[in-house]
C-alpha cells in the first residue's frame, strides 16, 4: 500500500477532487514534496480540522 500519493491518487482515495486536495494541503500545511503527498498526514490533518470545526470541503 502506497503512502506517498500524487494529488490525483489521493483525491480518488479520499473521495475529493484533485484541486480540493491541493487546496486543503495549502490550508492545513501538509507538504507536497516532489509532487507527492503523505496520505496518513493528509488524512489525519483533515480529521483534526474537522474536529476543530473547520470545513472539510472547499
PDB file with SEQRES, HELIX, SHEET and CRYST1 records, atoms N, CA, C and O in Angstrom:
SEQRES   1 A   58  UNK UNK UNK UNK UNK UNK UNK UNK UNK UNK UNK UNK UNK          
SEQRES   2 A   58  UNK UNK UNK UNK UNK UNK UNK UNK UNK UNK UNK UNK UNK          
SEQRES   3 A   58  UNK UNK UNK UNK UNK UNK UNK UNK UNK UNK UNK UNK UNK          
SEQRES   4 A   58  UNK UNK UNK UNK UNK UNK UNK UNK UNK UNK UNK UNK UNK          
SEQRES   5 A   58  UNK UNK UNK UNK UNK UNK                                      
HELIX    1 AA1 UNK A    7  UNK A   14  1                                   8    
HELIX    2 AA2 UNK A   18  UNK A   28  1                                  11    
HELIX    3 AA3 UNK A   39  UNK A   52  1                                  14    
SHEET    1 AA1 3 UNK A   4  UNK A   5  0                                        
SHEET    2 AA1 3 UNK A  36  UNK A  38 -1                                        
SHEET    3 AA1 3 UNK A  32  UNK A  33 -1                                        
CRYST1    1.000    1.000    1.000  90.00  90.00  90.00 P 1           1          
ATOM      1  N   UNK A   1       0.845  -1.183   0.000  1.00  0.00           N  
ATOM      2  CA  UNK A   1       0.000   0.000   0.000  1.00  0.00           C  
ATOM      3  C   UNK A   1       0.889   1.244   0.000  1.00  0.00           C  
ATOM      4  O   UNK A   1       1.750   1.400   0.865  1.00  0.00           O  
ATOM      5  N   UNK A   2       0.675   2.113  -0.963  1.00  0.00           N  
ATOM      6  CA  UNK A   2       1.474   3.334  -1.078  1.00  0.00           C  
ATOM      7  C   UNK A   2       1.042   4.363  -0.044  1.00  0.00           C  
ATOM      8  O   UNK A   2      -0.143   4.517   0.249  1.00  0.00           O  
ATOM      9  N   UNK A   3       2.023   5.059   0.497  1.00  0.00           N  
ATOM     10  CA  UNK A   3       1.745   6.105   1.475  1.00  0.00           C  
ATOM     11  C   UNK A   3       1.869   7.478   0.828  1.00  0.00           C  
ATOM     12  O   UNK A   3       1.100   8.383   1.151  1.00  0.00           O  
ATOM     13  N   UNK A   4       2.818   7.642  -0.071  1.00  0.00           N  
ATOM     14  CA  UNK A   4       3.030   8.925  -0.732  1.00  0.00           C  
ATOM     15  C   UNK A   4       2.358   8.879  -2.101  1.00  0.00           C  
ATOM     16  O   UNK A   4       2.788   8.153  -2.997  1.00  0.00           O  
ATOM     17  N   UNK A   5       1.296   9.668  -2.243  1.00  0.00           N  
ATOM     18  CA  UNK A   5       0.477   9.620  -3.445  1.00  0.00           C  
ATOM     19  C   UNK A   5       0.476  10.957  -4.169  1.00  0.00           C  
ATOM     20  O   UNK A   5       0.727  12.004  -3.572  1.00  0.00           O  
ATOM     21  N   UNK A   6       0.191  10.906  -5.455  1.00  0.00           N  
ATOM     22  CA  UNK A   6       0.004  12.142  -6.211  1.00  0.00           C  
ATOM     23  C   UNK A   6      -1.337  12.743  -5.784  1.00  0.00           C  
ATOM     24  O   UNK A   6      -2.176  12.034  -5.228  1.00  0.00           O  
ATOM     25  N   UNK A   7      -1.549  14.027  -6.034  1.00  0.00           N  
ATOM     26  CA  UNK A   7      -2.841  14.628  -5.688  1.00  0.00           C  
ATOM     27  C   UNK A   7      -4.026  13.907  -6.335  1.00  0.00           C  
ATOM     28  O   UNK A   7      -5.089  13.793  -5.725  1.00  0.00           O  
ATOM     29  N   UNK A   8      -3.851  13.428  -7.552  1.00  0.00           N  
ATOM     30  CA  UNK A   8      -4.927  12.713  -8.240  1.00  0.00           C  
ATOM     31  C   UNK A   8      -5.244  11.396  -7.539  1.00  0.00           C  
ATOM     32  O   UNK A   8      -6.412  11.066  -7.329  1.00  0.00           O  
ATOM     33  N   UNK A   9      -4.209  10.646  -7.179  1.00  0.00           N  
ATOM     34  CA  UNK A   9      -4.413   9.363  -6.490  1.00  0.00           C  
ATOM     35  C   UNK A   9      -5.049   9.578  -5.121  1.00  0.00           C  
ATOM     36  O   UNK A   9      -5.958   8.846  -4.729  1.00  0.00           O  
ATOM     37  N   UNK A  10      -4.568  10.582  -4.401  1.00  0.00           N  
ATOM     38  CA  UNK A  10      -5.102  10.866  -3.070  1.00  0.00           C  
ATOM     39  C   UNK A  10      -6.551  11.336  -3.155  1.00  0.00           C  
ATOM     40  O   UNK A  10      -7.377  10.966  -2.321  1.00  0.00           O  
ATOM     41  N   UNK A  11      -6.853  12.140  -4.149  1.00  0.00           N  
ATOM     42  CA  UNK A  11      -8.231  12.609  -4.337  1.00  0.00           C  
ATOM     43  C   UNK A  11      -9.165  11.431  -4.574  1.00  0.00           C  
ATOM     44  O   UNK A  11     -10.267  11.383  -4.026  1.00  0.00           O  
ATOM     45  N   UNK A  12      -8.727  10.493  -5.381  1.00  0.00           N  
ATOM     46  CA  UNK A  12      -9.535   9.308  -5.670  1.00  0.00           C  
ATOM     47  C   UNK A  12      -9.811   8.525  -4.383  1.00  0.00           C  
ATOM     48  O   UNK A  12     -10.938   8.087  -4.153  1.00  0.00           O  
ATOM     49  N   UNK A  13      -8.795   8.352  -3.554  1.00  0.00           N  
ATOM     50  CA  UNK A  13      -8.958   7.587  -2.316  1.00  0.00           C  
ATOM     51  C   UNK A  13      -9.766   8.332  -1.264  1.00  0.00           C  
ATOM     52  O   UNK A  13     -10.482   7.712  -0.478  1.00  0.00           O  
ATOM     53  N   UNK A  14      -9.658   9.664  -1.242  1.00  0.00           N  
ATOM     54  CA  UNK A  14     -10.348  10.463  -0.228  1.00  0.00           C  
ATOM     55  C   UNK A  14     -11.746  10.888  -0.669  1.00  0.00           C  
ATOM     56  O   UNK A  14     -12.496  11.467   0.116  1.00  0.00           O  
ATOM     57  N   UNK A  15     -12.096  10.603  -1.917  1.00  0.00           N  
ATOM     58  CA  UNK A  15     -13.409  10.994  -2.414  1.00  0.00           C  
ATOM     59  C   UNK A  15     -13.536  12.492  -2.635  1.00  0.00           C  
ATOM     60  O   UNK A  15     -14.604  13.072  -2.436  1.00  0.00           O  
ATOM     61  N   UNK A  16     -12.443  13.112  -3.047  1.00  0.00           N  
ATOM     62  CA  UNK A  16     -12.412  14.550  -3.286  1.00  0.00           C  
ATOM     63  C   UNK A  16     -11.945  14.801  -4.717  1.00  0.00           C  
ATOM     64  O   UNK A  16     -11.568  13.875  -5.434  1.00  0.00           O  
ATOM     65  N   UNK A  17     -11.978  16.061  -5.114  1.00  0.00           N  
ATOM     66  CA  UNK A  17     -11.403  16.460  -6.396  1.00  0.00           C  
ATOM     67  C   UNK A  17      -9.932  16.793  -6.184  1.00  0.00           C  
ATOM     68  O   UNK A  17      -9.520  17.147  -5.079  1.00  0.00           O  
ATOM     69  N   UNK A  18      -9.150  16.680  -7.242  1.00  0.00           N  
ATOM     70  CA  UNK A  18      -7.702  16.946  -7.178  1.00  0.00           C  
ATOM     71  C   UNK A  18      -7.410  18.347  -6.652  1.00  0.00           C  
ATOM     72  O   UNK A  18      -6.540  18.521  -5.798  1.00  0.00           O  
ATOM     73  N   UNK A  19      -8.121  19.331  -7.151  1.00  0.00           N  
ATOM     74  CA  UNK A  19      -7.899  20.714  -6.712  1.00  0.00           C  
ATOM     75  C   UNK A  19      -8.243  20.904  -5.236  1.00  0.00           C  
ATOM     76  O   UNK A  19      -7.597  21.691  -4.545  1.00  0.00           O  
ATOM     77  N   UNK A  20      -9.258  20.187  -4.751  1.00  0.00           N  
ATOM     78  CA  UNK A  20      -9.618  20.267  -3.331  1.00  0.00           C  
ATOM     79  C   UNK A  20      -8.478  19.739  -2.464  1.00  0.00           C  
ATOM     80  O   UNK A  20      -8.169  20.306  -1.416  1.00  0.00           O  
ATOM     81  N   UNK A  21      -7.859  18.653  -2.909  1.00  0.00           N  
ATOM     82  CA  UNK A  21      -6.740  18.071  -2.163  1.00  0.00           C  
ATOM     83  C   UNK A  21      -5.589  19.071  -2.079  1.00  0.00           C  
ATOM     84  O   UNK A  21      -5.019  19.273  -1.007  1.00  0.00           O  
ATOM     85  N   UNK A  22      -5.250  19.687  -3.189  1.00  0.00           N  
ATOM     86  CA  UNK A  22      -4.150  20.652  -3.208  1.00  0.00           C  
ATOM     87  C   UNK A  22      -4.480  21.854  -2.329  1.00  0.00           C  
ATOM     88  O   UNK A  22      -3.625  22.324  -1.579  1.00  0.00           O  
ATOM     89  N   UNK A  23      -5.712  22.353  -2.414  1.00  0.00           N  
ATOM     90  CA  UNK A  23      -6.135  23.491  -1.592  1.00  0.00           C  
ATOM     91  C   UNK A  23      -6.067  23.145  -0.117  1.00  0.00           C  
ATOM     92  O   UNK A  23      -5.585  23.943   0.687  1.00  0.00           O  
ATOM     93  N   UNK A  24      -6.545  21.962   0.247  1.00  0.00           N  
ATOM     94  CA  UNK A  24      -6.509  21.542   1.652  1.00  0.00           C  
ATOM     95  C   UNK A  24      -5.076  21.396   2.143  1.00  0.00           C  
ATOM     96  O   UNK A  24      -4.778  21.745   3.286  1.00  0.00           O  
ATOM     97  N   UNK A  25      -4.194  20.891   1.307  1.00  0.00           N  
ATOM     98  CA  UNK A  25      -2.782  20.789   1.694  1.00  0.00           C  
ATOM     99  C   UNK A  25      -2.233  22.168   2.034  1.00  0.00           C  
ATOM    100  O   UNK A  25      -1.528  22.334   3.030  1.00  0.00           O  
ATOM    101  N   UNK A  26      -2.554  23.147   1.214  1.00  0.00           N  
ATOM    102  CA  UNK A  26      -2.066  24.504   1.457  1.00  0.00           C  
ATOM    103  C   UNK A  26      -2.682  25.083   2.730  1.00  0.00           C  
ATOM    104  O   UNK A  26      -1.984  25.726   3.516  1.00  0.00           O  
ATOM    105  N   UNK A  27      -3.971  24.864   2.940  1.00  0.00           N  
ATOM    106  CA  UNK A  27      -4.653  25.397   4.118  1.00  0.00           C  
ATOM    107  C   UNK A  27      -4.173  24.741   5.407  1.00  0.00           C  
ATOM    108  O   UNK A  27      -4.026  25.408   6.431  1.00  0.00           O  
ATOM    109  N   UNK A  28      -3.930  23.437   5.356  1.00  0.00           N  
ATOM    110  CA  UNK A  28      -3.584  22.675   6.557  1.00  0.00           C  
ATOM    111  C   UNK A  28      -2.082  22.562   6.783  1.00  0.00           C  
ATOM    112  O   UNK A  28      -1.646  22.038   7.808  1.00  0.00           O  
ATOM    113  N   UNK A  29      -1.297  23.045   5.840  1.00  0.00           N  
ATOM    114  CA  UNK A  29       0.154  22.986   5.993  1.00  0.00           C  
ATOM    115  C   UNK A  29       0.749  21.615   5.730  1.00  0.00           C  
ATOM    116  O   UNK A  29       1.815  21.287   6.252  1.00  0.00           O  
ATOM    117  N   UNK A  30       0.070  20.817   4.926  1.00  0.00           N  
ATOM    118  CA  UNK A  30       0.577  19.493   4.556  1.00  0.00           C  
ATOM    119  C   UNK A  30       1.488  19.665   3.343  1.00  0.00           C  
ATOM    120  O   UNK A  30       1.042  20.158   2.307  1.00  0.00           O  
ATOM    121  N   UNK A  31       2.748  19.271   3.452  1.00  0.00           N  
ATOM    122  CA  UNK A  31       3.671  19.499   2.335  1.00  0.00           C  
ATOM    123  C   UNK A  31       3.400  18.591   1.131  1.00  0.00           C  
ATOM    124  O   UNK A  31       2.978  17.443   1.270  1.00  0.00           O  
ATOM    125  N   UNK A  32       3.655  19.145  -0.039  1.00  0.00           N  
ATOM    126  CA  UNK A  32       3.642  18.374  -1.280  1.00  0.00           C  
ATOM    127  C   UNK A  32       5.088  18.340  -1.731  1.00  0.00           C  
ATOM    128  O   UNK A  32       5.625  19.349  -2.189  1.00  0.00           O  
ATOM    129  N   UNK A  33       5.722  17.183  -1.604  1.00  0.00           N  
ATOM    130  CA  UNK A  33       7.140  17.045  -1.891  1.00  0.00           C  
ATOM    131  C   UNK A  33       7.323  16.230  -3.157  1.00  0.00           C  
ATOM    132  O   UNK A  33       6.889  15.080  -3.235  1.00  0.00           O  
ATOM    133  N   UNK A  34       7.963  16.827  -4.140  1.00  0.00           N  
ATOM    134  CA  UNK A  34       8.197  16.188  -5.437  1.00  0.00           C  
ATOM    135  C   UNK A  34       6.901  15.632  -6.028  1.00  0.00           C  
ATOM    136  O   UNK A  34       6.886  14.544  -6.605  1.00  0.00           O  
ATOM    137  N   UNK A  35       5.815  16.396  -5.876  1.00  0.00           N  
ATOM    138  CA  UNK A  35       4.537  16.021  -6.464  1.00  0.00           C  
ATOM    139  C   UNK A  35       3.787  14.941  -5.723  1.00  0.00           C  
ATOM    140  O   UNK A  35       2.811  14.400  -6.244  1.00  0.00           O  
ATOM    141  N   UNK A  36       4.220  14.614  -4.518  1.00  0.00           N  
ATOM    142  CA  UNK A  36       3.570  13.556  -3.735  1.00  0.00           C  
ATOM    143  C   UNK A  36       3.175  14.080  -2.358  1.00  0.00           C  
ATOM    144  O   UNK A  36       3.813  14.974  -1.804  1.00  0.00           O  
ATOM    145  N   UNK A  37       2.101  13.495  -1.822  1.00  0.00           N  
ATOM    146  CA  UNK A  37       1.556  13.894  -0.530  1.00  0.00           C  
ATOM    147  C   UNK A  37       1.509  12.665   0.365  1.00  0.00           C  
ATOM    148  O   UNK A  37       1.126  11.581  -0.073  1.00  0.00           O  
ATOM    149  N   UNK A  38       1.902  12.843   1.627  1.00  0.00           N  
ATOM    150  CA  UNK A  38       1.820  11.763   2.606  1.00  0.00           C  
ATOM    151  C   UNK A  38       0.343  11.549   2.953  1.00  0.00           C  
ATOM    152  O   UNK A  38      -0.293  12.412   3.557  1.00  0.00           O  
ATOM    153  N   UNK A  39      -0.184  10.404   2.569  1.00  0.00           N  
ATOM    154  CA  UNK A  39      -1.603  10.099   2.754  1.00  0.00           C  
ATOM    155  C   UNK A  39      -2.003  10.139   4.225  1.00  0.00           C  
ATOM    156  O   UNK A  39      -3.037  10.712   4.566  1.00  0.00           O  
ATOM    157  N   UNK A  40      -1.206   9.546   5.092  1.00  0.00           N  
ATOM    158  CA  UNK A  40      -1.522   9.495   6.517  1.00  0.00           C  
ATOM    159  C   UNK A  40      -1.554  10.893   7.119  1.00  0.00           C  
ATOM    160  O   UNK A  40      -2.471  11.223   7.872  1.00  0.00           O  
ATOM    161  N   UNK A  41      -0.566  11.713   6.794  1.00  0.00           N  
ATOM    162  CA  UNK A  41      -0.517  13.079   7.304  1.00  0.00           C  
ATOM    163  C   UNK A  41      -1.700  13.890   6.792  1.00  0.00           C  
ATOM    164  O   UNK A  41      -2.306  14.644   7.552  1.00  0.00           O  
ATOM    165  N   UNK A  42      -2.032  13.746   5.520  1.00  0.00           N  
ATOM    166  CA  UNK A  42      -3.150  14.487   4.941  1.00  0.00           C  
ATOM    167  C   UNK A  42      -4.459  14.112   5.627  1.00  0.00           C  
ATOM    168  O   UNK A  42      -5.213  14.990   6.046  1.00  0.00           O  
ATOM    169  N   UNK A  43      -4.732  12.826   5.743  1.00  0.00           N  
ATOM    170  CA  UNK A  43      -5.999  12.387   6.326  1.00  0.00           C  
ATOM    171  C   UNK A  43      -6.106  12.744   7.804  1.00  0.00           C  
ATOM    172  O   UNK A  43      -7.177  13.136   8.267  1.00  0.00           O  
ATOM    173  N   UNK A  44      -5.010  12.616   8.551  1.00  0.00           N  
ATOM    174  CA  UNK A  44      -5.064  12.977   9.972  1.00  0.00           C  
ATOM    175  C   UNK A  44      -5.226  14.485  10.145  1.00  0.00           C  
ATOM    176  O   UNK A  44      -5.928  14.923  11.057  1.00  0.00           O  
ATOM    177  N   UNK A  45      -4.597  15.281   9.296  1.00  0.00           N  
ATOM    178  CA  UNK A  45      -4.757  16.737   9.351  1.00  0.00           C  
ATOM    179  C   UNK A  45      -6.180  17.135   8.990  1.00  0.00           C  
ATOM    180  O   UNK A  45      -6.743  18.048   9.593  1.00  0.00           O  
ATOM    181  N   UNK A  46      -6.753  16.464   8.025  1.00  0.00           N  
ATOM    182  CA  UNK A  46      -8.124  16.739   7.609  1.00  0.00           C  
ATOM    183  C   UNK A  46      -9.104  16.398   8.734  1.00  0.00           C  
ATOM    184  O   UNK A  46     -10.034  17.159   9.000  1.00  0.00           O  
ATOM    185  N   UNK A  47      -8.896  15.262   9.391  1.00  0.00           N  
ATOM    186  CA  UNK A  47      -9.758  14.867  10.506  1.00  0.00           C  
ATOM    187  C   UNK A  47      -9.623  15.828  11.678  1.00  0.00           C  
ATOM    188  O   UNK A  47     -10.620  16.165  12.317  1.00  0.00           O  
ATOM    189  N   UNK A  48      -8.410  16.270  11.969  1.00  0.00           N  
ATOM    190  CA  UNK A  48      -8.191  17.224  13.058  1.00  0.00           C  
ATOM    191  C   UNK A  48      -8.888  18.546  12.758  1.00  0.00           C  
ATOM    192  O   UNK A  48      -9.458  19.163  13.657  1.00  0.00           O  
ATOM    193  N   UNK A  49      -8.848  18.981  11.511  1.00  0.00           N  
ATOM    194  CA  UNK A  49      -9.520  20.225  11.120  1.00  0.00           C  
ATOM    195  C   UNK A  49     -11.029  20.088  11.280  1.00  0.00           C  
ATOM    196  O   UNK A  49     -11.699  21.034  11.692  1.00  0.00           O  
ATOM    197  N   UNK A  50     -11.559  18.930  10.961  1.00  0.00           N  
ATOM    198  CA  UNK A  50     -12.996  18.695  11.112  1.00  0.00           C  
ATOM    199  C   UNK A  50     -13.391  18.726  12.584  1.00  0.00           C  
ATOM    200  O   UNK A  50     -14.443  19.262  12.934  1.00  0.00           O  
ATOM    201  N   UNK A  51     -12.563  18.162  13.439  1.00  0.00           N  
ATOM    202  CA  UNK A  51     -12.851  18.177  14.879  1.00  0.00           C  
ATOM    203  C   UNK A  51     -12.817  19.594  15.437  1.00  0.00           C  
ATOM    204  O   UNK A  51     -13.566  19.922  16.356  1.00  0.00           O  
ATOM    205  N   UNK A  52     -11.940  20.438  14.874  1.00  0.00           N  
ATOM    206  CA  UNK A  52     -11.850  21.831  15.320  1.00  0.00           C  
ATOM    207  C   UNK A  52     -12.982  22.675  14.762  1.00  0.00           C  
ATOM    208  O   UNK A  52     -13.159  23.824  15.166  1.00  0.00           O  
ATOM    209  N   UNK A  53     -13.742  22.119  13.846  1.00  0.00           N  
ATOM    210  CA  UNK A  53     -14.872  22.838  13.286  1.00  0.00           C  
ATOM    211  C   UNK A  53     -14.602  23.541  11.982  1.00  0.00           C  
ATOM    212  O   UNK A  53     -15.454  24.285  11.497  1.00  0.00           O  
ATOM    213  N   UNK A  54     -13.429  23.325  11.395  1.00  0.00           N  
ATOM    214  CA  UNK A  54     -13.140  23.913  10.095  1.00  0.00           C  
ATOM    215  C   UNK A  54     -13.825  23.075   9.024  1.00  0.00           C  
ATOM    216  O   UNK A  54     -13.930  21.857   9.166  1.00  0.00           O  
ATOM    217  N   UNK A  55     -14.289  23.709   7.962  1.00  0.00           N  
ATOM    218  CA  UNK A  55     -14.948  22.928   6.907  1.00  0.00           C  
ATOM    219  C   UNK A  55     -13.973  21.971   6.231  1.00  0.00           C  
ATOM    220  O   UNK A  55     -12.817  22.317   5.987  1.00  0.00           O  
ATOM    221  N   UNK A  56     -14.446  20.776   5.934  1.00  0.00           N  
ATOM    222  CA  UNK A  56     -13.593  19.758   5.327  1.00  0.00           C  
ATOM    223  C   UNK A  56     -13.505  19.915   3.817  1.00  0.00           C  
ATOM    224  O   UNK A  56     -12.512  19.512   3.212  1.00  0.00           O  
ATOM    225  N   UNK A  57     -14.516  20.486   3.208  1.00  0.00           N  
ATOM    226  CA  UNK A  57     -14.547  20.639   1.751  1.00  0.00           C  
ATOM    227  C   UNK A  57     -14.437  22.109   1.390  1.00  0.00           C  
ATOM    228  O   UNK A  57     -14.800  22.993   2.165  1.00  0.00           O  
ATOM    229  N   UNK A  58     -13.927  22.341   0.192  1.00  0.00           N  
ATOM    230  CA  UNK A  58     -13.777  23.722  -0.300  1.00  0.00           C  
ATOM    231  C   UNK A  58     -15.046  24.142  -0.991  1.00  0.00           C  
ATOM    232  O   UNK A  58     -15.139  25.267  -1.481  1.00  0.00           O  
TER     233      UNK A  58                                                      
END                                                                             
